[in-house]
């Protein structure tokens, strides 16, 4: 079990963070969503992942409320829309995100997925933001191996600090090559939709393992990711009860028998498959 993950610049973060897609969609749930994020911070889940896309800024605003007065505890991640990722566009988008998040800096700023602007230009924008102190590091999201090779070969690209990708028990494709390539370069792989959007919480195949550990299927799905040496998992939980349950996954150590049972139900990839995305 790997509970701390190190970025290439030496910064460390808890391997279990918190996602925020589809929060802030219904204001009657906002109080619970804010309570959930705060409880996550109390439990050490200090990485919060958001994006300008989520609710067109509404999720960032809600995160801003949740972290108010606690900014220094948080490892704050946001993402820029690909269509905003020109050199000047990232600067303007970042400024808007900072305002909504009520902070002066992001710990990590990601390109949400590859888009119309050449990555070289996006990197120039990110590096300028870094030298201005608006972001501490930058990375990408939804980049497969060939795209990562392109990133690190670009001017300034060796500073790429993360790739956030779809990775969970139902989507183990990244294990074939991308995860290995990233681990060799200590570029953390941030696993999004770690519960496969909630489906893995209902996975019958995980129940015997869950029962053995006095846990739930969701906790086993997270424990599997936390056992990977270079992965950060960012489940989204809009209720404090789910956050509390997810934090307990940090204490579950899967043994060889568990791993074999998982491999039978969710086989590891035997060949390259193109990186999937939601
Ligand atoms: P997810 O985290 O795999 O699953 C979220 C679902 O699982 C929600 O319905 C949640 O319910 C439920 N859940 C959470 N904890 C649970 C528990 N302990 N027991 C049972 N159910 C539980 O899905 P996701 O939101 O797609 O992914 C996580 C985060 O990754 C996102 O929020 C976002 O920050 C990021 N993401 C990034 C990209 C990208 O393109 N870069 C794409 C997708 C997601 P409640 O909400 O009711 O608690």
Boltz pocket constraint, residues with backbone or C-beta under 6 A from the ligand:
constraints:
  - pocket:
      binder: B
      contacts: [[A, 18], [A, 19], [A, 20], [A, 21], [A, 22], [A, 49], [A, 50], [A, 112], [A, 141], [A, 142], [A, 164], [A, 165], [A, 191], [A, 192], [A, 193], [A, 194], [A, 195], [A, 196], [A, 197], [A, 198], [A, 199], [A, 201], [A, 216], [A, 218], [A, 219], [A, 234], [A, 235], [A, 236], [A, 237], [A, 238], [A, 239], [A, 241], [A, 242], [A, 243], [A, 245], [A, 246], [A, 277], [A, 278]]
      max_distance: 6.0
